[in-house]
Every structure is written in C-alpha cells, then in structure tokens.
Amino acid sequence: MAGYFKRSTRRLFVLIASIPLVILVGGLLYMVGMANLEQAPRDFWSSIEWAAETLTTTGYGHDSHWTHPGMILFVIFFELVGMSFYVLIFPVFFLPFFEERFEARLPGTLPEMAGRVLIHRYGAAVDSLVDELRRVGTPFVILEQDERQARRLRDRGYNVIFGSLDEQPGILAGVETAQALITNADDHADATFIMMARERGYQGTILALAEDPLHRPPMEKIGATAVFTPSHVLGAALAARASARISPKVEGVQLLGERIGIADFRVQASSPLANKRLGNLRMRARYGVTVIGQWNGGRFAPAEGPDTLIAAGAILVAAGAHANLARVERMATPLRRHGPIVVAGYGAVGRKVVEMLHDAGETTIVIDISPDPAVDVVGNVLEHATLERARVREASAVVLALSNDSAGVFATAVMRDFAPEVRLIARVNLAPNVARLYQAGADFALSVGQVAGQILAHHLLGEDAVTVEQRLKLARVAPGTLVGGHPWQVGIREKTATAVVAVERGAEVFVEFDQAFKVLADDVLFVCGTTASLDKYMREYRAKPAERPAPPAPPAPPAA
C-alpha cells in the first residue's frame, strides 16, 4: 500500500508515527531514572507529560530540578532530541509535503495525438531534433519516466507526459493517431516501447536510436521502421575529419596533378597574414597562390573578394604550385600531415573512430583512464605526463572522444595549451556546448545531438540530409560565359563564393595569370568551392562539367 504514496507523504507518515513513540520511550526512561537515580518516583502520566514538554521545547512546570549526573545527562540528551526534531521536521518532512501538494501534477495520459510526434525519453540525442520540430511548428509530446527531468522539460514549455511503460501499460492509449514515434531510451526499453505501440495498432513510422548496432535487426523485426546508431555516425565523422585517407578535405584534388596542390595553414596571431584583408595581401600577385577560404569555429567561409579578412587562429585553405605554397607556409603555420592520430577516450564513439582509422591504414595512439587491450596509454588526458607518453606533440591530429561535455571542454583547453600546432577534433553530447569547444581551441567539434537531429529531421520532415561537416570540392568545368575573360576577374568570388584555381590548356596547366591572359573556348577551368557555391557558379556562368580526355588508344599490333 505504501508504494502508492509519494515519498514526501511516506515521510510525513513516519514523522507522525515516530513522535508518540519517542515520547513514550522518553517518558518510560524518565520514570525509571527518577525512581532509581533521584529517588523521587514519578507516575506514568507525569513522565509522559515531561517527555512531551521536553520534546516540544515548551518548558517545564514544577518538575525541573535534578541532582544525579546520569539524570542530568539524560535530560540534556532528550532536549537535544527535541531540538533535532525541529531542525529536520520542516525541510525534510513538511516542506516537501506541501510543495508536492501545491505543485502542479504532471499529466499521465497522452493528449490527442493526431499530427503530433511522440518522443520516448528525452536526451542529448534528441535535443537538436526538438529544436528543429519547434522551428518548423511540428507539435510533439515527450514521454518521460524521470520525474525531475519531466518537470524541467515542462518548465521549458514542452508538452510532457510522466509515467513508466512497465508500471502503466495503458499510458500509450491514443498513440494510434500519432504522426510518428521516436524512442531514445536504452535498447531494452526501446524494444518494449516499439512492441507496445504496435500492439496498440499503431501503423505509422517508428524511429529508434540504438546503442548497439547489433540490435538494429531485432528492433526492425519487432516493428521499428528504421534504427540508427548516432554515436557510430559521429565516430565516423570525427575519423573522416582526422584522416585525409578516409575523406580528403578537398574532393577531386587529384585532378590537378602533381604540379599543383591545395594546402591549409593555421594563421597564428603573430603571422603577417593575421587580421589582414585579401585585397591588401595580394596573395595571387605576390605569392602565386589562390586563397579559397578559411575554417574558423568549425565553419568554412569562402573568400568572397578583396575585403575578406583572414582571422587570426583560422585555418587558411590555398591552392597553387607547391613551391608557392611553401612560401606561404613560412608566413603561417603548416598543419602537420604526418604522425600518429591520438584518440582520447575509448568509449562507443572512440572505438568507432579507432576502427575507421585502422581500416584506413592510420597509426593510432589510444588514451583512456581504464585499462583495455586496445588502450596504448592508461592515464588522465588532463595530465601532461599522459600527453607526453602519448606523443601528442608529434601527432597529425588529436580526437577527443570523451563522454562528458565539461571534461571535453577543459581537455580541449589543456590540449591546445600543450600542443598548439596539432589539429584538435572533439565530440560533444549537447549541441549548445559546441561553441564552448571552439572557444576552448578545437578546430572541429560535433555533437551526437547534431548527428541524430540531422538523421531524424531528414526522415521525419523530409529535409535534405545535412552533412555532418562542410567539405570543399574541386570541379573540372568548361569555360561557359567566361570565354574571353580573365580567370581572376572581379565578380566571381563575390557572386559565387568560388575560385578558379587553375586553367588547363592542351598539355599545360596554368596557376598564375598575367593581366593579358584570356580564357579560350577549349580551356578547362578548375573551380574550387563548396557544393552549394559550385552549383551557383555553374548557373551564373552557364558552365558544364568538362569532359575527361579520352585515354590514348593502345598501339596497333604489328602486322603479321
């Protein structure tokens, strides 16, 4: 029966029962003490009266003088017992009881679900999705079994249902008309939710976020429309950012051949490039390189003209002949391309990162606080001794795959201070903490909430699949309306946020152009930008992808 009462109510029952019990025990002990220590016997009711007066601190009548030390100590002890009741009774018993009496009760049944999305259990993985649903005006309901979490969500203005699937099997009544269901609990609870919804006759979409990819087929078998593992997608994205072998920073860069390259540099505050505008630097004229753009705070900003400011601390992306790029390296800080990749944290995300890096042939050094056969350095990533043993300063990149956001932010600051030249890639749980990681010094940061939100928004709202990171692409295109013009003419950057980095003419490839250079109809232009900006370039200049030259025909066999 006690299980049906709230915790504060049960506490109040204990208080009500304990007060007469304490008075009774105290009165009996007082009666025995007065008879044997003071030789002044008291009857039962007088003793009970004394105990009640002491416990309630209302004071004594005529019975207020004792001579035996034992009796005096007992009276003092009982007075302290009475005071302790006053210290505990209000904050522990009465205040929680009255707070719950006057606090609004959380609803325990679903509202009308037509057109609504039901989310089972709130967490980091659905945080970004909830924001997206609010942005597009799609109503949703969150089913939460943690009361404190449910009240926090209600205080944020969310429509919340409080209850447990195990204890309240009828809590899903009315789910049949919901627009879609999303379950974000542990895998066992996800399976229970899916089965209960299908048993209720729900025929719509059920999307599940699983912890273990091996659980995907069983969940789909019992009724899930699709099952995703955001932590593994996040791990793959971090690994791709750490290794060019998995996904090069500029797709199609191999089209330029060996004479021309694309490189990136970290612009230190002391560099002559820092906080300068492209128009003043004249990178093309002085150094023979084309600045494509810069990574800053995890976002790529294309160079859009002479007013583009190169920010201190940004990673500058430039194209040109290798000798010219080497000149720019001396002005900025080149990012190390060789060396092991250090992975700090060997949880679900860290394991996926290491797995993908090994598949790509990368050398890794794994740091974790707990021993494991796959862990190379056991220690705290915040300690310099651990970073020394992991050879962090020699690494080509460091991936922070820590599971705690606060630890991740502080570890980013420690790592950036210890190895300021190393590329630093970090995972985070909640999307709002991404900005804090960039502020602490991360070159790239991504949250599991962003990954899950993109996946779920794509399937629920029909939005384009959002790539987890913006990538550059090098396109080989025909001149279009640029015939007769200059490859670096004013307007290309401003209109399309792209850059013409090279021109192929016959067997030659030009990367530097004097004022008299004109684009010919048979030329092939190499244009670099993001996917969106390249599309804009193709429309603006009526360009089409250039045909690849046909391979030379094999020599004819000798005549017989």
C-alpha positions as CSV (number, residue, x, y, z in Angstrom):
1,M,0.0,0.0,0.0
2,A,2.9,2.4,0.8
3,G,4.1,2.2,-2.7
4,Y,1.1,4.2,-3.9
5,F,2.1,7.2,-1.8
6,K,4.7,9.8,-2.8
7,R,8.0,9.9,-1.0
8,S,7.1,13.1,0.9
9,T,3.8,11.6,2.1
10,R,5.5,8.5,3.3
11,R,8.0,10.7,5.2
12,L,5.1,12.5,6.9
13,F,3.6,9.2,8.0
14,V,6.9,8.2,9.5
15,L,7.1,11.5,11.4
16,I,3.5,11.2,12.7
17,A,4.3,7.7,13.9
18,S,7.7,8.5,15.4
19,I,6.6,11.4,17.6
20,P,4.4,9.4,20.1
21,L,6.9,6.6,20.0
22,V,9.7,8.9,21.1
23,I,7.5,10.5,23.8
24,L,6.6,7.0,25.1
25,V,10.2,5.8,25.2
26,G,11.4,9.0,26.7
27,G,8.7,9.0,29.3
28,L,9.4,5.4,30.4
29,L,13.2,6.1,30.6
30,Y,12.4,9.3,32.7
31,M,10.2,7.3,35.1
32,V,12.9,4.7,35.6
33,G,15.6,7.3,36.0
34,M,13.7,9.4,38.6
35,A,12.9,6.3,40.7
36,N,16.4,4.9,40.7
37,L,18.7,7.9,40.4
38,E,16.8,10.8,42.0
39,Q,14.8,8.6,44.5
40,A,11.8,10.7,43.5
41,P,9.5,8.4,41.7
42,R,7.1,9.8,39.1
43,D,4.0,8.1,37.8
44,F,3.5,7.1,34.2
45,W,1.4,10.2,33.1
46,S,3.7,12.6,34.8
47,S,6.7,11.1,33.0
48,I,4.8,11.2,29.7
49,E,4.0,14.9,30.3
50,W,7.7,15.6,31.0
51,A,8.7,13.9,27.7
52,A,6.2,15.8,25.7
53,E,7.2,19.2,27.3
54,T,10.9,18.4,26.5
55,L,10.4,17.2,23.0
56,T,8.3,20.2,22.1
57,T,10.5,22.6,24.0
58,T,7.5,24.2,25.7
59,G,9.3,24.1,29.0
60,Y,8.8,22.5,32.4
61,G,6.4,23.1,35.3
62,H,7.5,22.3,38.8
63,D,9.4,19.2,37.7
64,S,12.6,21.0,36.6
65,H,15.4,20.1,39.0
66,W,17.6,17.1,39.0
67,T,20.7,16.2,41.0
68,H,22.1,12.9,39.8
69,P,24.7,13.3,36.9
70,G,23.1,10.5,35.0
71,M,19.7,12.0,35.1
72,I,21.1,15.4,34.1
73,L,22.8,13.9,31.1
74,F,19.6,12.1,30.1
75,V,17.6,15.3,30.3
76,I,20.2,17.1,28.2
77,F,20.2,14.3,25.6
78,F,16.4,14.3,25.4
79,E,16.4,18.1,25.0
80,L,18.8,17.7,22.0
81,V,16.5,15.1,20.5
82,G,13.7,17.6,20.7
83,M,15.8,20.3,19.0
84,S,16.8,17.8,16.2
85,F,13.1,17.2,15.5
86,Y,12.7,21.0,14.9
87,V,15.8,21.1,12.6
88,L,14.5,18.2,10.5
89,I,10.8,18.5,10.6
90,F,10.3,21.5,8.3
91,P,12.9,20.9,5.5
92,V,12.7,17.1,5.4
93,F,9.0,16.5,6.2
94,F,6.7,19.4,5.9
95,L,8.2,21.5,3.1
96,P,8.4,18.6,0.5
97,F,4.9,17.5,1.5
98,F,3.4,20.9,0.9
99,E,5.4,21.6,-2.2
100,E,4.0,18.4,-3.8
101,R,0.5,19.3,-2.6
102,F,0.6,22.7,-4.3
103,E,2.8,21.7,-7.3
104,A,1.0,21.1,-10.5
105,R,0.7,17.4,-11.2
106,L,2.3,16.1,-14.4
107,P,-0.2,14.6,-16.9
108,G,-0.1,10.8,-17.1
109,T,-2.1,10.3,-20.3
110,L,-1.5,11.2,-23.9
111,P,-3.3,14.1,-25.3
112,E,-5.0,14.0,-28.7
113,M,-2.0,12.7,-30.9
114,A,-3.3,13.5,-34.4
115,G,-0.5,15.4,-36.2
116,R,1.9,15.1,-33.2
117,V,5.2,13.3,-32.8
118,L,5.7,11.2,-29.7
119,I,9.3,11.1,-28.3
120,H,10.0,8.4,-25.8
121,R,12.7,9.6,-23.3
122,Y,14.5,12.9,-23.7
123,G,18.3,13.1,-24.0
124,A,21.2,14.6,-25.9
125,A,20.4,12.6,-29.0
126,V,17.0,14.2,-29.5
127,D,17.9,17.7,-28.2
128,S,18.6,19.1,-31.7
129,L,15.5,17.4,-33.1
130,V,13.3,19.0,-30.5
131,D,14.6,22.4,-31.5
132,E,14.0,21.6,-35.2
133,L,10.5,20.5,-34.5
134,R,9.8,23.7,-32.7
135,R,11.3,25.7,-35.5
136,V,9.1,24.2,-38.2
137,G,6.0,24.2,-35.9
138,T,5.5,20.4,-35.7
139,P,3.8,19.6,-32.4
140,F,5.3,16.9,-30.2
141,V,4.9,15.2,-26.9
142,I,7.7,13.8,-24.7
143,L,7.0,10.7,-22.7
144,E,9.5,10.8,-19.7
145,Q,9.7,8.4,-16.7
146,D,12.2,10.6,-14.7
147,E,10.1,13.0,-12.7
148,R,12.8,15.6,-12.3
149,Q,13.6,15.6,-16.0
150,A,9.9,15.7,-16.8
151,R,9.4,18.8,-14.6
152,R,12.5,20.5,-16.2
153,L,11.1,19.9,-19.6
154,R,7.7,21.2,-18.6
155,D,9.3,24.4,-17.2
156,R,11.0,24.8,-20.7
157,G,7.5,24.8,-22.2
158,Y,7.5,21.3,-23.6
159,N,4.4,19.1,-23.7
160,V,5.4,16.3,-21.3
161,I,3.8,13.1,-20.1
162,F,5.1,11.4,-17.0
163,G,4.9,7.7,-16.5
164,S,6.5,4.3,-16.9
165,L,5.8,1.7,-19.5
166,D,6.3,-1.1,-17.1
167,E,4.0,0.3,-14.3
168,Q,1.4,2.0,-16.6
169,P,0.8,-0.3,-19.6
170,G,-2.1,1.9,-20.6
171,I,0.0,5.1,-20.9
172,L,0.1,4.7,-24.7
173,A,-3.6,4.8,-25.1
174,G,-4.4,7.1,-28.1
175,V,-1.0,6.6,-29.7
176,E,-2.6,5.2,-32.8
177,T,-3.2,8.6,-34.4
178,A,0.3,10.0,-33.8
179,Q,2.2,11.3,-36.8
180,A,5.4,9.5,-35.8
181,L,7.1,7.9,-32.8
182,I,10.8,8.2,-31.8
183,T,12.3,6.2,-29.0
184,N,15.5,7.3,-27.3
185,A,15.8,5.0,-24.2
186,D,18.2,2.1,-23.7
187,D,17.8,-0.6,-26.2
188,H,15.7,-2.9,-24.0
189,A,13.2,0.0,-23.2
190,D,13.2,0.9,-26.9
191,A,12.1,-2.6,-27.8
192,T,9.3,-2.5,-25.2
193,F,8.1,0.8,-26.5
194,I,8.1,-0.4,-30.1
195,M,6.2,-3.6,-29.3
196,M,3.6,-1.8,-27.1
197,A,2.9,0.8,-29.8
198,R,2.4,-1.9,-32.4
199,E,0.2,-3.9,-30.1
200,R,-2.0,-0.8,-29.8
201,G,-2.5,-0.8,-33.5
202,Y,-0.1,2.0,-34.4
203,Q,0.8,1.7,-38.2
204,G,3.0,4.7,-38.7
205,T,6.7,5.5,-38.6
206,I,8.7,4.4,-35.5
207,L,12.3,5.6,-35.5
208,A,14.7,4.2,-32.8
209,L,18.1,5.4,-31.6
210,A,20.1,2.3,-30.6
211,E,23.2,2.0,-28.5
212,D,24.4,-1.2,-30.1
213,P,24.4,-1.6,-34.0
214,L,23.8,-5.4,-33.5
215,H,20.4,-4.6,-32.0
216,R,19.2,-2.9,-35.3
217,P,17.9,-6.1,-37.0
218,P,15.9,-7.3,-33.9
219,M,14.3,-3.9,-33.4
220,E,13.3,-3.7,-37.0
221,K,11.9,-7.2,-36.7
222,I,9.6,-6.3,-33.8
223,G,8.3,-3.2,-35.6
224,A,10.8,-0.3,-35.9
225,T,10.6,1.4,-39.2
226,A,14.3,2.4,-39.0
227,V,17.0,2.1,-36.4
228,F,20.0,4.4,-36.1
229,T,23.2,4.5,-34.0
230,P,24.2,8.2,-33.8
231,S,27.3,7.6,-31.8
232,H,28.7,5.5,-34.6
233,V,27.9,8.0,-37.2
234,L,29.5,10.7,-35.0
235,G,32.6,8.5,-34.7
236,A,32.8,8.1,-38.5
237,A,32.5,11.9,-39.0
238,L,35.3,12.5,-36.5
239,A,37.6,9.9,-38.1
240,A,37.0,11.4,-41.5
241,R,37.9,14.8,-40.2
242,A,41.2,13.4,-38.7
243,S,42.3,11.5,-41.7
244,A,42.5,12.5,-45.3
245,R,42.7,8.9,-46.2
246,I,39.1,8.5,-45.2
247,S,37.8,11.6,-46.8
248,P,40.1,14.2,-48.3
249,K,39.4,17.8,-47.3
250,V,39.0,18.8,-50.9
251,E,37.3,16.3,-53.1
252,G,38.7,15.9,-56.6
253,V,42.1,17.5,-55.7
254,Q,43.8,14.6,-57.6
255,L,42.5,16.2,-60.8
256,L,45.2,18.9,-60.5
257,G,48.1,16.5,-60.9
258,E,51.4,16.6,-59.1
259,R,52.5,20.2,-60.0
260,I,49.6,21.9,-58.2
261,G,48.3,21.3,-54.7
262,I,45.8,22.6,-52.2
263,A,47.1,23.1,-48.6
264,D,45.9,24.5,-45.4
265,F,47.7,26.5,-42.7
266,R,46.9,27.7,-39.2
267,V,47.3,31.5,-39.2
268,Q,48.9,32.4,-35.9
269,A,48.3,35.7,-34.3
270,S,51.9,36.7,-35.0
271,S,51.7,35.8,-38.7
272,P,51.9,38.7,-41.2
273,L,48.7,37.2,-42.7
274,A,46.6,37.6,-39.5
275,N,43.8,40.1,-39.5
276,K,44.7,41.3,-43.0
277,R,42.4,41.7,-45.9
278,L,43.0,39.8,-49.2
279,G,43.0,43.0,-51.2
280,N,45.9,44.3,-49.1
281,L,47.8,41.0,-49.1
282,R,47.6,40.4,-52.9
283,M,48.3,36.7,-52.4
284,R,47.9,35.9,-56.1
285,A,50.2,38.6,-57.4
286,R,52.9,38.3,-54.7
287,Y,52.9,34.6,-53.9
288,G,51.1,32.9,-56.8
289,V,48.5,31.2,-54.7
290,T,44.7,31.5,-54.6
291,V,43.1,31.7,-51.2
292,I,39.9,29.6,-51.4
293,G,38.7,30.4,-47.9
294,Q,39.2,29.7,-44.2
295,W,37.9,27.4,-41.5
296,N,37.0,29.3,-38.3
297,G,35.0,27.9,-35.5
298,G,34.2,24.8,-37.4
299,R,32.7,26.6,-40.3
300,F,34.2,27.2,-43.8
301,A,33.9,30.8,-45.0
302,P,34.8,31.1,-48.7
303,A,37.0,34.0,-49.7
304,E,34.5,36.4,-51.3
305,G,36.7,39.2,-52.5
306,P,39.3,41.7,-51.6
307,D,37.5,42.7,-48.4
308,T,37.7,39.2,-47.0
309,L,39.5,39.3,-43.6
310,I,41.9,36.5,-42.6
311,A,41.2,35.8,-39.0
312,A,44.0,35.0,-36.5
313,G,43.7,31.4,-35.5
314,A,41.8,30.4,-38.6
315,I,42.9,27.6,-40.9
316,L,43.6,29.1,-44.3
317,V,42.9,27.0,-47.5
318,A,45.0,28.0,-50.5
319,A,45.8,26.5,-53.9
320,G,48.8,26.9,-56.1
321,A,52.1,25.4,-57.2
322,H,53.9,23.5,-54.5
323,A,56.8,26.0,-54.4
324,N,54.4,28.9,-54.0
325,L,52.5,27.1,-51.2
326,A,55.8,26.5,-49.4
327,R,56.4,30.3,-49.4
328,V,53.0,30.8,-47.7
329,E,53.8,28.1,-45.2
330,R,56.7,30.2,-43.9
331,M,54.3,33.0,-43.3
332,A,51.8,30.9,-41.5
333,T,52.0,27.6,-39.6
334,P,51.6,24.5,-41.7
335,L,49.4,21.8,-40.2
336,R,51.3,18.5,-39.7
337,R,50.2,15.8,-42.1
338,H,52.4,13.0,-40.8
339,G,52.4,11.3,-37.5
340,P,50.1,9.1,-35.4
341,I,46.5,10.2,-34.7
342,V,45.9,10.3,-30.9
343,V,42.4,9.3,-29.8
344,A,41.5,10.3,-26.2
345,G,38.6,8.2,-24.8
346,Y,37.8,4.7,-25.8
347,G,34.0,4.5,-25.3
348,A,31.5,3.8,-28.1
349,V,32.5,6.9,-30.1
350,G,36.2,6.4,-29.5
351,R,36.0,2.7,-30.6
352,K,34.4,3.7,-33.9
353,V,37.0,6.3,-34.5
354,V,39.8,3.9,-33.9
355,E,38.1,1.2,-36.0
356,M,37.8,3.5,-39.0
357,L,41.3,4.9,-38.7
358,H,42.8,1.4,-38.6
359,D,40.7,0.4,-41.7
360,A,42.2,3.4,-43.5
361,G,45.7,2.3,-42.5
362,E,46.3,5.1,-40.0
363,T,48.5,4.7,-36.9
364,T,46.7,5.5,-33.7
365,I,47.6,6.0,-30.0
366,V,44.7,5.5,-27.7
367,I,44.4,7.2,-24.3
368,D,41.9,6.1,-21.7
369,I,41.6,6.2,-17.9
370,S,40.7,2.5,-17.8
371,P,43.0,-0.3,-19.0
372,D,42.0,-2.2,-22.1
373,P,43.9,-4.3,-24.6
374,A,43.3,-1.6,-27.2
375,V,44.4,1.3,-25.0
376,D,48.0,2.3,-25.5
377,V,48.3,4.9,-22.7
378,V,46.4,4.5,-19.5
379,G,46.0,7.8,-17.8
380,N,44.2,11.1,-17.4
381,V,44.2,13.2,-20.5
382,L,44.4,16.3,-18.4
383,E,47.9,15.4,-17.1
384,H,50.9,16.5,-19.1
385,A,52.7,13.2,-18.2
386,T,49.9,11.3,-20.0
387,L,50.1,13.6,-23.1
388,E,53.9,13.1,-23.2
389,R,53.6,9.4,-23.2
390,A,51.1,9.6,-26.0
391,R,53.4,11.7,-28.1
392,V,50.7,14.3,-28.6
393,R,53.1,16.9,-29.9
394,E,54.1,14.5,-32.7
395,A,50.6,13.7,-33.7
396,S,49.0,14.7,-37.0
397,A,45.7,15.1,-35.2
398,V,44.1,14.5,-31.8
399,V,40.5,13.3,-31.5
400,L,38.9,14.0,-28.1
401,A,36.1,11.4,-27.8
402,L,35.3,12.0,-24.1
403,S,31.8,11.2,-22.9
404,N,31.4,14.2,-20.6
405,D,31.0,17.6,-22.0
406,S,32.6,19.5,-19.2
407,A,35.6,17.2,-19.3
408,G,35.8,17.7,-23.1
409,V,35.8,21.4,-22.9
410,F,38.6,21.5,-20.3
411,A,40.6,18.8,-22.0
412,T,40.4,20.9,-25.2
413,A,41.9,23.9,-23.4
414,V,44.6,21.7,-21.9
415,M,45.4,20.0,-25.2
416,R,45.5,23.3,-27.1
417,D,47.9,24.7,-24.5
418,F,50.1,21.6,-24.5
419,A,50.3,21.2,-28.3
420,P,49.2,24.4,-30.0
421,E,50.1,23.3,-33.5
422,V,48.2,20.0,-33.6
423,R,44.7,19.7,-35.2
424,L,42.2,19.2,-32.5
425,I,38.9,17.4,-33.2
426,A,36.3,16.9,-30.5
427,R,33.0,15.2,-29.8
428,V,30.3,16.6,-27.5
429,N,26.9,15.5,-26.4
430,L,24.8,18.7,-26.4
431,A,24.8,20.9,-29.4
432,P,25.0,24.2,-27.3
433,N,28.4,23.1,-26.0
434,V,29.9,23.0,-29.5
435,A,30.5,26.8,-29.3
436,R,32.4,26.3,-26.0
437,L,34.7,23.7,-27.5
438,Y,35.6,26.2,-30.3
439,Q,36.2,28.8,-27.8
440,A,38.5,26.5,-25.9
441,G,40.5,25.8,-29.1
442,A,39.0,23.0,-31.0
443,D,39.5,23.0,-34.8
444,F,36.4,20.9,-35.4
445,A,33.6,19.9,-33.0
446,L,30.4,17.9,-33.5
447,S,27.7,16.7,-31.1
448,V,25.8,13.5,-31.1
449,G,22.6,15.6,-30.9
450,Q,23.5,17.3,-34.2
451,V,24.1,14.0,-35.9
452,A,20.9,12.4,-34.5
453,G,18.9,15.5,-35.2
454,Q,20.0,15.6,-38.8
455,I,19.1,11.9,-39.3
456,L,15.7,12.2,-37.6
457,A,14.8,15.5,-39.3
458,H,15.6,14.0,-42.7
459,H,13.3,11.0,-42.1
460,L,10.5,12.9,-40.2
461,L,10.4,16.3,-42.0
462,G,11.7,15.3,-45.4
463,E,14.5,17.8,-45.2
464,D,17.7,17.3,-47.2
465,A,20.2,15.2,-45.4
466,V,22.6,17.6,-43.7
467,T,26.2,16.6,-44.0
468,V,28.0,16.5,-40.6
469,E,30.7,18.8,-41.9
470,Q,31.1,21.1,-44.8
471,R,33.6,19.9,-47.5
472,L,35.3,21.6,-50.4
473,K,35.2,20.2,-53.9
474,L,37.3,20.8,-57.0
475,A,35.3,20.8,-60.2
476,R,36.7,20.5,-63.7
477,V,34.3,22.6,-65.9
478,A,34.0,24.1,-69.3
479,P,34.5,27.9,-69.6
480,G,30.9,28.8,-70.3
481,T,30.4,32.6,-70.4
482,L,34.0,33.2,-69.1
483,V,35.4,32.8,-72.6
484,G,37.4,35.9,-73.4
485,G,37.6,36.9,-69.7
486,H,40.3,36.6,-67.0
487,P,40.2,33.6,-64.6
488,W,40.5,36.0,-61.7
489,Q,38.2,38.7,-63.0
490,V,36.2,40.7,-60.5
491,G,32.9,39.3,-59.6
492,I,33.5,35.5,-59.5
493,R,34.2,35.4,-55.8
494,E,31.6,38.0,-54.9
495,K,28.8,36.3,-56.9
496,T,29.5,32.6,-56.3
497,A,32.0,32.3,-53.4
498,T,34.2,30.1,-55.6
499,A,37.7,30.5,-57.0
500,V,39.2,29.5,-60.3
501,V,42.5,27.9,-59.2
502,A,43.9,26.6,-62.5
503,V,43.3,26.5,-66.2
504,E,44.2,23.5,-68.4
505,R,45.1,24.4,-71.9
506,G,46.2,21.4,-74.0
507,A,49.0,19.7,-72.2
508,E,49.7,22.7,-69.9
509,V,48.1,23.7,-66.6
510,F,48.4,27.3,-65.6
511,V,48.0,28.5,-62.0
512,E,49.4,32.1,-62.4
513,F,47.9,34.5,-64.9
514,D,49.1,37.9,-66.1
515,Q,46.8,40.7,-67.0
516,A,46.7,39.7,-70.7
517,F,45.6,36.1,-70.0
518,K,42.3,35.3,-71.6
519,V,40.1,32.2,-71.2
520,L,39.7,30.3,-74.5
521,A,36.7,28.2,-75.6
522,D,38.7,25.0,-75.4
523,D,40.2,25.6,-72.0
524,V,39.2,23.6,-68.9
525,L,38.8,25.5,-65.7
526,F,39.4,24.1,-62.2
527,V,36.9,25.7,-59.8
528,C,37.0,25.2,-56.1
529,G,34.2,25.8,-53.5
530,T,31.5,24.1,-51.5
531,T,28.8,22.0,-53.2
532,A,26.3,24.9,-52.9
533,S,28.8,27.5,-54.2
534,L,29.8,25.4,-57.2
535,D,26.2,25.0,-58.1
536,K,25.8,28.7,-58.0
537,Y,28.9,29.1,-60.2
538,M,27.6,26.7,-62.8
539,R,24.3,28.7,-63.0
540,E,26.0,32.1,-63.0
541,Y,28.5,31.3,-65.8
542,R,26.4,28.7,-67.7
543,A,29.2,26.2,-67.2
544,K,29.0,22.5,-67.6
545,P,31.3,19.7,-66.3
546,A,34.2,19.3,-68.7
547,E,34.6,16.0,-70.5
548,R,37.5,14.0,-69.3
549,P,40.2,13.4,-72.1
550,A,39.9,10.0,-73.6
551,P,42.8,7.7,-72.7
552,P,45.3,7.2,-75.5
553,A,44.4,4.2,-77.7
554,P,46.6,1.2,-77.3
555,P,49.2,0.7,-80.1
556,A,48.1,-1.4,-83.0
557,P,49.5,-4.9,-83.1
558,P,52.3,-5.4,-85.5
559,A,51.3,-6.6,-88.9
560,A,51.7,-10.3,-89.4
